Amino acid sequence: MIFRLGELFCGPGGLAKGAVSADIGLPDWKIAHQWANDYDENTCGTYTRNICPQRPNSVICGDIRELDFNRLYNLGDIDAFAFGFPCNDFSIVGEQKGFDGKFGGLYSYGIKVLQDKQPQWFLAENVGGLQSANGGKAIQTIFDAMKSAGYKIYPNLYKFEQYGVPQARHRVIIVGIRNDLPYEFKIPSTKIYQNVDISCKNAIENPPIPVNAANNEKTAQSKLVVERLKHILPGQNAFNANLPEHLKLNVRGAKMSQIYKRLDPSLPSYTITGSGGGGTHVYHWEEPRALTNRERARLQTFPDDYVFVGNKESVRKQIGMAVPCSGAKVIFEAILKTFARIPYESMEANIEE
């Protein structure tokens, strides 16, 4: 069984890479790209280059609010669907406007595809802050819409560092299976990943990043930033380090723990983000500098031959907005096993419908 996958808000392909890499030991059970959409030109270029270089026309770039969905549907039928609907208005880092924000209602376009195409299963992804948005009403509204479209849903807050990803990244992921199908999805267990080395140092250094790897340019740090970083120990940030007065940040009400935070080499990275100004670029534990985009991509488990399209800041945004490939792969493999009726170790969900 080859499930043909459609995607909205596809990003640079973190979910897609996890999907097409999913392997349950049965060569006939695979997930294959069918079509995708995103609004950002560089992001679409990255996705096309790495996921479907032979079918560039299968990625339609444009604002989903102005998209003729028939353009996607005419690219072929789908059996599966994925949508990481924009998280800006649900993120605890932002203003958390929820449904009242510019991006809050975009999940409804994913619901439209479910209603129109009735794929056998879907995977939807968003930030952990979705659980508290609009006083908890947002997530329930989304659950209800998915059920009304004809699906049993299996939501869970996945802590990707518990699945072998070298980064503390927590995301709400909802798997849905069409009501008429006799399958019940189970949350994959974290037990087999307990002895995996998920330290950021191991992820970045083993094996060494190839000399000719793409997207590996270093940022030119100012003398002031270099001096500040030299006073910040691994695991510390600009607010809890012992900084001389002239290196302290004059910021009121903004004490984000990630500002000029240096990685602790013995731990997974803190969450890689796609935006933010000075001090938010994730900082090396030893060298007084921000990580390169290739190092960030390693922490997001993109392979070194995964080439990102665009300038350095565009690439940083793409990497920060992506789902870790290997984390997505775990979930897609669990879906394949569910349909192939292959037992796998599971655990209780931590979100109730």
Order of alpha helices (4+ residues) and beta strands (2+ residues): beta-alpha-beta-alpha-beta-alpha-beta-alpha-beta-alpha-beta-beta-beta-alpha-alpha-alpha-alpha-alpha-beta
